[in-house]
Amino acid sequence: MERIPEVDPLRSTELRLHALFLQGTAGDALAYRRFLQATATHLRAFLRRRLSRWPDEVEDLVQEALLAIHNQRLSYDTGVPLTSWVYAIARYKLIDWLRRHARQDSLHDSLDDVDEGEHALFSSSDEAAGDARRDLAKLLALLPDRQRDAIILTKLEGLSVREAADTLQMSDASIKVSVHRGLKALATILREVA
C-alpha cells in the first residue's frame, strides 16, 4: 500500500498564493483578483489577533495593506517567500497605525469629569491601563526609530526576534542590540525622572 504524503497547509498556502500572484503580475486579472481575495482573508485573521481591542480598525488596515502590496508588487523578490513579504507589509501598516493611535491618545486628555473629592481616589483599571499606554507611548517616542520599533515588535507585540528582524529588514543580532540599547535608554530616562 502506497502512503500518501502529508500536505503542509502553510506550504500549500504559500504555493497557491505565489502562483496566483505571479499569474496576476503577468497580466491574468482573474488570478490577481483571487490572490487579493485570498490574501485579504489571511490578513484579516492576522490583524484581528493583533487588534482585538480595536475590531473596527481591522478592515481599514486590511485595505491599506492590500493597497501597499499592489503598489509594491513590482519590488517583490521571488527568492523570498511571498507570505513573509505580505506579512511584513501588514506589520508595517500595523506599526504605523499603532504609532498614530499612540500619538493621538497622548494628545488627548480623558473627557470624563472626575470630582476632586473622594471619587478621584478610585480610577477604573481601564483608565489606569490607558494612562500606562499613553506614558509608554511618550517614552518610546524618545527612542530612535530602530530601537523603538524593535521594542514594540518583540516586547509589546510578542513577535520573535526572527519575525521582528524580517519585518524591520534587520539581522537578528541588530534586533537584539536595538532592544537592549532601547531598554537601557528607557531605564536611564526613568531614573532621571524619578
N, C-alpha and C positions, 0 to 999 in steps of 0.2 A: 504494500500500500504506500503510495507516494504522499509525502507530507506536504501540505500547502504552507508556504512561508507566511509568517505573520506580517501584517502590514502596519507600519508605524504611522499613526494618524498625523503626527506632526510632519513627517517626511512627505506623506501623501498630500497634505495641505500645501506645503512648500512647492512641491512639483506642479500641482494643479494651478496655483496662483502664478507661479513663474511662467508656465506655458501660456496662460491667458494674457499675462502682462506682455510677453514677447510678441504674441499674435496681435495684441492690441496696438503696440507701438509700431508694428509693421503695417498697420492700416486696417485691421479687422475690427470694425466698430462694435460688433456684437460681442466679440471676445473681450474687448476693453470694458464694455458695459458690465459684463459678467464679472470681470476682475474687480471693478469698483464696487459692485454689489456685495461680492464675497468678502472683500477687504473691509467694507463698512460693517459687516456683521462681526468680524473679528475685532475691529477697533471699538465697537460699542461695548463688547464684553470686557475688553482691556480697560477702557475708560470708566465703565460702571464700577469696576472693582476699586479703582483709584479715586473716584469722585462719589462715593456712596453718600456723602453728606450734601452733595450738590447734584442730584439726579437731573435737574432741568438743564444743566450745562453740558451734559454728555453729547447730545445731538449736535450742538453748535461746534464742539471740539471735533467730533467725527467729520463734520463737513469741512472744517478748517484743515484737518489732516489730509482728507481726500484732495482738497484743492492744492495743498502743498505737494502731495505725491504727484498729482497731474503736472504741476508746474515744474517739478524737478525730475520728471520721468526720463529726460534725456541724459541726466547726470548719473543714472543708476549704473553701477559697475556689476556686470553679470557674474563676476567672480565672487560676489558677496551674496549670501542668502537673501532673497527678496524679502522674506518676512522680517529679518533683522533690520533691513533698510526701512521698511514700512513702520515698524515699531519704534525705531529711532526717531523718525519724523513725528510720530504721535507723541513720543516722550517730550520732544522739544516743544510741541504745541501745548502739552500739559504743563511743562515748566513755565512757559510764557504766561499761561493762564494763572498759574499759582502765584507768580510774581505780581501780575496785575491785581489779582484778588487781594494779596497781602498788602500791596501798596494802597489800594482803595480802603481796606479795613483800617489801616494805620492812619488814614487821613480823617476818618470819621469817628467822633466820639459816640458813645451809646446815646440813643434818643430817649431812653427810658428815664423818667423823672423819679429820682430816689430822694426820700426825705433825708435830711441831715441827721435826724434823730436815730432812734434805735433801729429803724428799718435799714439804715445804711450799713449796719454791722453784718447783716446777712445778705450774702450775694449768692446767686444760684451758681451751680457748678458750670453751667453753660457760659455765664458771664465771665467766670474765672478762666475758663478754657479760652474764651475769645480774647481776653486780656493777655493771656500767655502767648497765644498765636501772634497777636499784634506786637508784643515785646520781642518775640523770636524773630519776626519779620524785620523789625527795626535793627536788631543785632546782626542778622545775616546780611542786611543791606550794606553794612560797614565793611564786609569782606570783599576781596577781589572776586570777580565772576567765577573763575575756575574753582576756588575754594568753596564758595557759596553753593555752586551747582553740585559739586561732589558731595557736600554735606547733605543737601536736600535729597539727592537721589539715594545715597546709601543709608543715612541716618533717619530721614523723615519718610521717604517713600519705600524704604526697605529693599531696594534693589541690591543685588550682589555687586561686588567690585567689578566683576567681568561685565555685567549688564550696564553699570554706570560708565565703564570705560568705552563700551560700544556706543552708548548714547552720546557721550561727550567727545567721542573720537580721540580718546587719550589712551595711554597704556595703563595697565593695572597698577603699576608702580606709581605713575603720576597721580592716579586717583587716591591711592593710599597716602601719598605725600601731601596732596591737597587737603584731604580730610584732616590729617594730623596737624598740619600748619594752621588750617582754619579753626580747629577746635582749640589749639594753643592760643591763637589770636583772640578768640572769644573769651577764653579764661582770663587773659590779660585785661581785656576790656572790662569784664565783670569785676575783677579785683580792683581796678581803678575807680569804678563807680561805687563800690561798696564801702 
